[in-house]
């Protein structure tokens, strides 16, 4: 099997599950265009642990790790199976790369996993498991963690870093204002570095990118991007899924790393 590409997905607010918009339509088209994976491996900032943990759960529950939203969200369930065998292969790949990791046989799917997957694979018929994000991770360490996961791609695993390309919740507006200029400039800077595979620049995002600390007052929603870049392994084609900017400041941009994907006619341009 040819190695699969990797994905960085901006999962936005939990309401993304109910309001797909442009970004959801793009993920749906992408799911239909990608080769069918054996399993999806998701790293999300909503499962952060002291070390690295790998979910070996056979039937992961849908974790509703949020409050204050439409009650319909708590009634949603994403019933994809887990994949214990590939989760164990992930533990072996991490060990081979010198990354200590432990199995977690009870972990479900947090909203950073199941919310975007409701659009990417709406039938919940592709197995899913998660790898936790280490609590003390930085951008350079995220690249290394992604590189440790890269061998899973040859086994048919779709590695997904699920975060948000911008994530300043202090400035979110539910009135759908005009996108903030700083968010646009930050997204443009990142998109250019992703397109050229500039790993060193992405490792230095918080030092060099315009408005980085305003776009990400904390780093956890950015770090899935260098994880996905690291797992993709070097330069290669990049497909940009421009989901726009929601609530004024939340970029819904996503990337396919390592493949040029032609989306079906009718998908948002």
Secondary structure, 3 states (H helix, E strand, C coil): CCCCCEEEEECCCHHHHCCCHHHHHHHHHHHHHCCCCCEEEEEEEEEEECCEEEECCCCCCECCCCCCCCHHHHHCCCCCCCCHHHHHHHHHHHHHCCCCEEEECCCCECHHHHHHHHHHCCCCCCEEEEEEEECCCCHHHHHHHHHHHHHHHHHCEEEEEEECCCCCHHHCCCCCCCCCHHHHHHHHHHHHHHHCCCHHHHHCHHHHCCCHHHHCCCCHHHHHHHHHHHHHCCCCCEEEECCCEECCCEECCEEEECCCCCCCCCCCC
